[in-house]
Amino acid sequence: MTAKLIDGKQIAAEIRGEVAKRVGALSERGITPGLATVLVGDDPASRVYVNSKRKMCAEVGIKAWDHDLEASTPQDQLLQLLEELGSDPAVHGILVQLPLPAHIDEELVLEAVPPHKDADGFHPCNLGRVLQGTHLVAPATPAGIQELLIRANIETSGAEVVVAGRSNIVGKPIAAMLFQKAAGANATVTVCHTSTRDLAEHTKRADIVIAAIGRAGAITAPMLKPGAVVIDVGINRTEDGLKGDVDTEAAMEVASAITPVPGGVGPMTIAMLLSNTVTLAERFG
Ligand code: GUN
């Protein structure tokens, strides 16, 4: 079997087209959606991500409000900025790029983003709504994964899904989203993590494997069930360039569909962030 490549780049472009239309409709109501992006420090990977988020904002007509702070910025100054952005009517969404420098308490910062401006869906209130299945916006990467599955016509209802990784950003929310009684969900979900005794034992019976581990090539071909769908969330910088969490080439001989890295989940994350921003502007603008 040679797996079909799920073209995240193409699907993300479609979504950005839809977002641009929604921005047009908002402008008829006199609203220009605004996304404030806050980058603290000079982590090169974070800089690349934030730059592409800002560039894509411009492409769909969202006004990007850029805030670049030095790595040594005191926590109070960051909290002060978030308070200002929280009361700025031109700002509909706020994003604080993670990770933050070690002297800053990430939990405190994420709670300082008002839930109605939380474009990343990281506020505990919004994560709680994801758990309930009542969310307006979901974290961008899990939202992008669910949208990819829907648009690639992959049946999730009744499917065995194995999520490898339990981060607050990906693993936990995607698990909660896929087991809801809802369209694009209704799956039986298993979450594996560093204390899982035998990861392969789980992945081998999965119809859909979502790899969010953060280690290049962690999911190999023998770990997959023939015909499985593989969603690779990994972005690992290696000596051989950018690699996902899956040994893609070998996995393609076993899987029925797989997302490439780059060009899979990555572009979807940005598209869903833009969509979240517009959703917040539509609802609260
Ligand atoms: N760092 C890694 N992924 C993300 C993301 O989706 N949003 C933010 N803000 N930071 C991240």
Boltz pocket constraint, residues with backbone or C-beta under 6 A from the ligand:
constraints:
  - pocket:
      binder: B
      contacts: [[A, 95], [A, 96], [A, 97], [A, 98], [A, 99], [A, 120], [A, 140], [A, 141], [A, 169], [A, 269]]
      max_distance: 6.0
